[in-house]
C-alpha cells in the first residue's frame, strides 16, 4: 500500500540509526507470504530500545567482526545488523540480553572461521563470485551470480544454478570441501556487508532474494556425501551467524523426483526462513516476473 511504502522510507531517528515508526509495539513476525512479502517495516520504539540496551554488552570487536568491509557505514550499519538479528528471535526471547548473546556468538564464530580478507575494513564491494576467497577455483565447478539486480523493496538478488554445479568434480579436488566452505563463507560475508551497507544508507532493512535453479539436477548430485555434509553445515552457519539475511527464496525447475529430499533439507531451516521458501517445477515464470526487478 502507499502508506506502507512511505513507512519504508521513514526518516532516521535522532538517537538510533534505524528508521523509526509510531507504534510502541514490535511489528508481528513476518511469515513470508502475502502481497507485501517484500515489506521491511521500520524499527518500533520497542525494538530501538532493545538494540540500544544491547550495544554496551557486545564484544569490543563487534563493529569490525559484524560489518567487515561495511564498517565505514558506522553505527547505523551495526544497528541495522542488530535489528536483522532481533527479528529472527521468537517474540518471547526478544530482549537486549538475548540479542547481545546471539551477536556475540556470531562474532566468536567469525573470529574462528573467516579469513582476514573477508573482513577487510573499507574494502571494495565484490561484484562477481570469482573474486571471493577461492572464487577462481570454485567457479570452475559452481555457477553463482552474486549481483543479479533487485527484487521488490530493493532486496538484493542472488542466483545459483544449482543443477549445473559439478559437485562430483569438485569433490575430487585436493581439499575440495575445505575450499568450498571458504568460498561460501566469503560469499555469505560479502552478502551481509552489502546488505548492511545499503540498509544504513537507505534507512530500510534490506535482505537477499535467493533463486536456486535446479535444472539439470541428478540423484547423484543430491545424494553425494559432499553435498549432504556441506548443506547441513552451511544451514547451521546461516542459522547461527547470518540469520535474518534472507527475505525470500525461490527454488525453480525442481524435478518431481527431488521433492522429498529437498523438503527434508528445508526441514533443517529455522521456521522464519523455511516459511519464505517457494518451490516450483516449471511454472515459476509469473512468480519471478512479479517479484524481481520491480523495486
ABEGO torsion letter per residue (X at the ends): XAAAAAAAABBBBAABABBBBABABBBBBBAGBEAAAABBBBBBAAAAAAAAAAAAABBAAAAAAAAEAAAAAEAAAAAAAAAAAAAABBAAABBAAAAAAAAAAAAAAAAAABBAAAABBGBBBBABAAABBGAAAAAAABBBBABAEBBBGGBBBBBBBAAABBAAAAAABBGAAAAAAAAAAAAAAAAAAAAAAAAAAAGBBBBBBBBBBABGBBAAAAABAAAAAAAAAAAAAAAAAABGABABBBBBGBBAAAAAAAAAAAAABBAAAAAABBBBBAAAAAAAAAABGAX
